[in-house]
Amino acid sequence: MGDVRVGRVEDFPVNTCRVISLPTGEPVMVINLGGELHALEGRCGAGGRLHEPAEVVESEGRVLCPWHGWDLDLERGICSACPESTLKRFPVRLEGGNVLLSYE
């Protein structure tokens, strides 16, 4: 398992989502929902790779797939419309203003 710096805290404004690539080439969504950072595998519940960021609906505490509008559960990595499809979650931590992800 490795850690990778994906940016600075200010690179992820509140209530936004940004798709980044790990050194392995795997896309990851870094989501700032209400000031709390989350990171999920960059694909939708239907399996397609995400190249566009998900929509963050802070007032409802939801993140929506840009292709289907399906809700993504950030804590469990589950898509509400396709609960058998679980997205991989990545631990996120802050260190000196940097955003770091842990991955395998």
Secondary structure in CASP SS format (residue, H / E / C, confidence):
PFRMAT SS
TARGET T0000
AUTHOR 0000-0000-0000
METHOD secondary structure of the structure
MODEL  1
M C 1.00
G E 1.00
D E 1.00
V E 1.00
R E 1.00
V E 1.00
G E 1.00
R E 1.00
V H 1.00
E H 1.00
D H 1.00
F C 1.00
P C 1.00
V C 1.00
N C 1.00
T E 1.00
C E 1.00
R E 1.00
V E 1.00
I E 1.00
S E 1.00
L C 1.00
P C 1.00
T C 1.00
G C 1.00
E C 1.00
P E 1.00
V E 1.00
M E 1.00
V E 1.00
I E 1.00
N E 1.00
L E 1.00
G C 1.00
G C 1.00
E E 1.00
L E 1.00
H E 1.00
A E 1.00
L E 1.00
E E 1.00
G C 1.00
R E 1.00
C C 1.00
G C 1.00
A C 1.00
G C 1.00
G C 1.00
R E 1.00
L C 1.00
H C 1.00
E C 1.00
P C 1.00
A C 1.00
E E 1.00
V E 1.00
V E 1.00
E H 1.00
S H 1.00
E H 1.00
G C 1.00
R E 1.00
V E 1.00
L E 1.00
C C 1.00
P C 1.00
W C 1.00
H C 1.00
G C 1.00
W C 1.00
D E 1.00
L E 1.00
D E 1.00
L C 1.00
E C 1.00
R C 1.00
G C 1.00
I E 1.00
C E 1.00
S C 1.00
A C 1.00
C E 1.00
P E 1.00
E E 1.00
S E 1.00
T E 1.00
L C 1.00
K C 1.00
R E 1.00
F C 1.00
P C 1.00
V E 1.00
R E 1.00
L E 1.00
E E 1.00
G C 1.00
G C 1.00
N E 1.00
V E 1.00
L E 1.00
L E 1.00
S E 1.00
Y E 1.00
E C 1.00
END
